[in-house]
Every structure is written in C-alpha cells, then in structure tokens.
Amino acid sequence: TRLEPMENPSGYLFRVGQTAARRLQRRPAELPAPPHHELPHFEPRLLPALAALSDGQRICVALVHGYGYPIVEVARLLDVSHSTVRTHLLRAMAHLREALEVDHVD
C-alpha cells in the first residue's frame, strides 16, 4: 500500500482526516445588519401574508427577495439543498400572490 513506505503513516492519515473534517465544518451564518432607516412604504396586507407563511418559506423570501441573497447562499446558511429553497420560494410567492390578489408579476 501507499502508507508502508512513508516515514510516519499515522501522521499522514491524521492530516488527511483533519483536512476532510475541515471540509465538513460550516462557517457560522452571517446575516446582514438590519437597516437603520425607516421601512419603505409597502402594501399593508404584506405583513399578515408573510406571517401566514411557514418559517422556512418566510426566511427564504426575506433572504432572497428582501436582502438579495443568492439561492445557493441561502441554502448554505439554512443547511438545506438549493432545491428546498426554490420550493419554499415557489410556494411562498404563490401564497403571497393569492393573499395580495396579484395576478401577474413583471
């Protein structure tokens, strides 16, 4: 095997394991600081419509559409697949369109 001619095979295996473990570690989630200015004008029915969403849907909508995070980054922050984030977004936006009586979005 490749380990036999090495001077310190256990050290080599330790380093390989250490490198693999680093890849599995996740950076802590870093959310943006809330804005210091007043909220812009928005549809008054939006807050109750957002409150009616599931936590996952509401978080995905806020991060993607509110803060402009890419879907892949939101998936990493939430430790879910990007397809899960897309599903949350699709269902949430459908619910919001229905609650706000919006037929078409440009």
N, C-alpha and C positions, 0 to 999 in steps of 0.2 A: 504494500500500500504506500501511499504518498507520505504517511506520517513516520514510517520506520526510519528513513534516512535523516530526519530532522533532529536537530540537537535537543530541542525542547518541544515535543509534540503536544504535551498537555497545555503549554503556554499558547501554542498556535490554536488549539481548539477553544481555549478560553477567549482568545481575541476574536475568533470567528463568531462565537456565541454572543460576545459583547456587541459586536457590530450588528448582528441580526436583531438583538434586543433593542438597540437604538432605533432601528427602522420601525419597530412596532410602537415605540413611545410616541405619543401625540403631544404636540405643543399645546399649551393651555389656550382655551378660546379667548380671543381678544375682540371684544365688542367695542364699537365706536362710542365715544362720549356723547351724551345727549346734547343737542344744540342748545345754546344759551339764549337764543332769541325766542320770541313768541311763535306759537304754532301758526302756520299759514291758514287762510280760510279754507275750509273743506266742507263737504256735504255733511250736515248734522246726523244723517242716518248711518254714516260710516262707522262710528264708534259702536253702536249696538250691533251692526252687522259683523264687525270684527270680533266682538265679544261672543257672538254665536258660533264662531269657528272653533275647531279643536285647537288645543295648544300648539300642536305641530304645524297645523295649517297657518295659524296666526303668526307664529315665529317665522315661518318660511316667507310669508307675504311681507312681513315687516323687514326682514333682512334683504330680500331680493328687490322688492319694489320700493321700500322705504329708504333703505340705506345703500342700495345699488350693489350688493354683494353678488358675485357670480354664483350660479347654482352649485358648481363644484366646490367652492369655498364654503358655502352653507352646509353642504353635505359633510365636509370635513369637520366643521365646527360642531355639528349635531351628531357626528359619528354614525351617519346613515348613508345609504347609497344615493347617488345623484338621481336615480330613477324614483326613489322615495320622495325626494324634494320636489321633483317635477310633478308627481302625483298629488302631493299636498297642494302645490300651486294651482294645478288644473282644477281640482275640486274646490279650493278656496275661492278662486276667481269666478267659477260658475256660481257659487253660493252668493258672492258679493254682487255679481251682475243681477241675479234674481232679486236679492234683497233691496238693491238700489234701483231696480226697474230699468236697467240698462240693456238695450237690445244689441248694440253693435259698438265695438271699441275700435278706433282707428289705430 
